[in-house]
Amino acid sequence: MGRCALSSWGLLIEVFAVESAWAGHGQNESILEQCLRAASEIRSGDFVTVEYLDPAAQGKPSYEIEVRDSAGREWEFMCHARRGTIYEIEQEVGSAEHELFKRNAKVTEEQARSTVLQLYPGEIEEVEYEIKSNGDAVFEVDVVDEGGTEFKVEVDAANGEIIEVSVEKWEIGEESD
């Protein structure tokens, strides 16, 4: 797995069990491993979560891989689920008050939540604060509708517009609060 260690053996077992199950459904069984390796070559640390999103940015099925580095910073990698290539990297920060986040933010978390719930009614499971590679701040809001579908909705913290929506098909691992 390159320089990236998994945070637990259980997560490693789950990743490869899911990968094997998806391989039986026409998925290339080495794509997830390629994505994990690519993420670890960019940022070493522990894998925190792996999620399969469909569709994701630009309509691509993707793996969202979160890595915690040795300094405790979390990084999110979007990897094309058919090609095994990383196409987006974001740094997660702890709150909307973080210097990198509030530098460009003009929208409050409450406004972002309201925007998401107007379009995707349900229960908000989590809000993350992310910095894109160009410095833009975004809220990533996870909302579960009454049917149990989890949507990941990115809201631009500068103007409040929804910039990306995807459906989480599965998740391995869990972030600590």
ABEGO torsion letter per residue (X at the ends): XEABBBABAAAAAAAAAAAAAAAAAGBBAAAAAAAAAAAAAABBEBBABBBBBOBBBGGBBBBBBBBBBAAGBBBBBBBBAAAGBBABBBBBBABAABAAAAAABABBAAAAAAAAAAABBEBBABBBBBBBAAGBBBBBBBBBBAAGBBBBBBBBAAAGBBABBBBBABBBEBBBX
